[in-house]
Amino acid sequence: MDRFTISLDEDLAHQFDHLIAARGYRNRSEAVRDLIRGAIEQDGQREAPTGYCVANVSYVYRHHERELADRLASLQHHSHDLTVASMRSQLDHEHCIESVLLKGATAEVRRLADAIVAESGVRHGQANLVALEPDQPHVHGPGGQAHVHLRPRR
């Protein structure tokens, strides 16, 4: 394991310690490792999309806005091969929050996620993509066919 030292001003260190406590980390090292992993994953998403990914697209919208719910549903139906699941909850009398789980080729998933978030009337939209890579082929049970699962990239 490599070790390195960083210097933080007192205020930033204090804020970081509050973040560590709020998220339940046992120490600064665990928190820094997660921040680094997140930064690496996010930076990797800026590259030209290749391979496969899983994504959670979350957004808030006004369900009374003209045909918006139908347009959002239509986007998901047109990409039914990418749409794994969706969940919606009413926030108040006007607003809903929805999360859509997508899985497939990264370029296609990103295109659909961008289209959902860009839909007129969608607010607070954000997509979180996680790159996937093939695992070792294996067989389930006697007589089963060999297949490969996709797992999060390490």
Secondary structure as a PSIPRED ss2 file (coil, helix, strand):
# PSIPRED VFORMAT (PSIPRED V4.0)

   1 M C   1.000  0.000  0.000
   2 D C   1.000  0.000  0.000
   3 R C   1.000  0.000  0.000
   4 F C   1.000  0.000  0.000
   5 T C   1.000  0.000  0.000
   6 I C   1.000  0.000  0.000
   7 S C   1.000  0.000  0.000
   8 L C   1.000  0.000  0.000
   9 D C   1.000  0.000  0.000
  10 E H   0.000  1.000  0.000
  11 D H   0.000  1.000  0.000
  12 L H   0.000  1.000  0.000
  13 A H   0.000  1.000  0.000
  14 H H   0.000  1.000  0.000
  15 Q H   0.000  1.000  0.000
  16 F H   0.000  1.000  0.000
  17 D H   0.000  1.000  0.000
  18 H H   0.000  1.000  0.000
  19 L H   0.000  1.000  0.000
  20 I H   0.000  1.000  0.000
  21 A H   0.000  1.000  0.000
  22 A H   0.000  1.000  0.000
  23 R H   0.000  1.000  0.000
  24 G C   1.000  0.000  0.000
  25 Y C   1.000  0.000  0.000
  26 R C   1.000  0.000  0.000
  27 N C   1.000  0.000  0.000
  28 R H   0.000  1.000  0.000
  29 S H   0.000  1.000  0.000
  30 E H   0.000  1.000  0.000
  31 A H   0.000  1.000  0.000
  32 V H   0.000  1.000  0.000
  33 R H   0.000  1.000  0.000
  34 D H   0.000  1.000  0.000
  35 L H   0.000  1.000  0.000
  36 I H   0.000  1.000  0.000
  37 R H   0.000  1.000  0.000
  38 G H   0.000  1.000  0.000
  39 A H   0.000  1.000  0.000
  40 I H   0.000  1.000  0.000
  41 E H   0.000  1.000  0.000
  42 Q H   0.000  1.000  0.000
  43 D H   0.000  1.000  0.000
  44 G H   0.000  1.000  0.000
  45 Q C   1.000  0.000  0.000
  46 R C   1.000  0.000  0.000
  47 E C   1.000  0.000  0.000
  48 A C   1.000  0.000  0.000
  49 P C   1.000  0.000  0.000
  50 T C   1.000  0.000  0.000
  51 G C   1.000  0.000  0.000
  52 Y E   0.000  0.000  1.000
  53 C E   0.000  0.000  1.000
  54 V E   0.000  0.000  1.000
  55 A E   0.000  0.000  1.000
  56 N E   0.000  0.000  1.000
  57 V E   0.000  0.000  1.000
  58 S E   0.000  0.000  1.000
  59 Y E   0.000  0.000  1.000
  60 V E   0.000  0.000  1.000
  61 Y E   0.000  0.000  1.000
  62 R E   0.000  0.000  1.000
  63 H C   1.000  0.000  0.000
  64 H C   1.000  0.000  0.000
  65 E C   1.000  0.000  0.000
  66 R C   1.000  0.000  0.000
  67 E C   1.000  0.000  0.000
  68 L H   0.000  1.000  0.000
  69 A H   0.000  1.000  0.000
  70 D H   0.000  1.000  0.000
  71 R H   0.000  1.000  0.000
  72 L H   0.000  1.000  0.000
  73 A H   0.000  1.000  0.000
  74 S H   0.000  1.000  0.000
  75 L H   0.000  1.000  0.000
  76 Q H   0.000  1.000  0.000
  77 H H   0.000  1.000  0.000
  78 H H   0.000  1.000  0.000
  79 S C   1.000  0.000  0.000
  80 H C   1.000  0.000  0.000
  81 D C   1.000  0.000  0.000
  82 L C   1.000  0.000  0.000
  83 T E   0.000  0.000  1.000
  84 V E   0.000  0.000  1.000
  85 A E   0.000  0.000  1.000
  86 S E   0.000  0.000  1.000
  87 M E   0.000  0.000  1.000
  88 R E   0.000  0.000  1.000
  89 S E   0.000  0.000  1.000
  90 Q E   0.000  0.000  1.000
  91 L C   1.000  0.000  0.000
  92 D C   1.000  0.000  0.000
  93 H C   1.000  0.000  0.000
  94 E C   1.000  0.000  0.000
  95 H E   0.000  0.000  1.000
  96 C E   0.000  0.000  1.000
  97 I E   0.000  0.000  1.000
  98 E E   0.000  0.000  1.000
  99 S E   0.000  0.000  1.000
 100 V E   0.000  0.000  1.000
 101 L E   0.000  0.000  1.000
 102 L E   0.000  0.000  1.000
 103 K E   0.000  0.000  1.000
 104 G E   0.000  0.000  1.000
 105 A E   0.000  0.000  1.000
 106 T H   0.000  1.000  0.000
 107 A H   0.000  1.000  0.000
 108 E H   0.000  1.000  0.000
 109 V H   0.000  1.000  0.000
 110 R H   0.000  1.000  0.000
 111 R H   0.000  1.000  0.000
 112 L H   0.000  1.000  0.000
 113 A H   0.000  1.000  0.000
 114 D H   0.000  1.000  0.000
 115 A H   0.000  1.000  0.000
 116 I H   0.000  1.000  0.000
 117 V H   0.000  1.000  0.000
 118 A H   0.000  1.000  0.000
 119 E C   1.000  0.000  0.000
 120 S C   1.000  0.000  0.000
 121 G C   1.000  0.000  0.000
 122 V E   0.000  0.000  1.000
 123 R E   0.000  0.000  1.000
 124 H E   0.000  0.000  1.000
 125 G E   0.000  0.000  1.000
 126 Q E   0.000  0.000  1.000
 127 A E   0.000  0.000  1.000
 128 N E   0.000  0.000  1.000
 129 L E   0.000  0.000  1.000
 130 V E   0.000  0.000  1.000
 131 A E   0.000  0.000  1.000
 132 L E   0.000  0.000  1.000
 133 E E   0.000  0.000  1.000
 134 P E   0.000  0.000  1.000
 135 D C   1.000  0.000  0.000
 136 Q C   1.000  0.000  0.000
 137 P C   1.000  0.000  0.000
 138 H E   0.000  0.000  1.000
 139 V C   1.000  0.000  0.000
 140 H C   1.000  0.000  0.000
 141 G C   1.000  0.000  0.000
 142 P C   1.000  0.000  0.000
 143 G C   1.000  0.000  0.000
 144 G C   1.000  0.000  0.000
 145 Q C   1.000  0.000  0.000
 146 A C   1.000  0.000  0.000
 147 H E   0.000  0.000  1.000
 148 V C   1.000  0.000  0.000
 149 H C   1.000  0.000  0.000
 150 L E   0.000  0.000  1.000
 151 R E   0.000  0.000  1.000
 152 P E   0.000  0.000  1.000
 153 R C   1.000  0.000  0.000
 154 R C   1.000  0.000  0.000
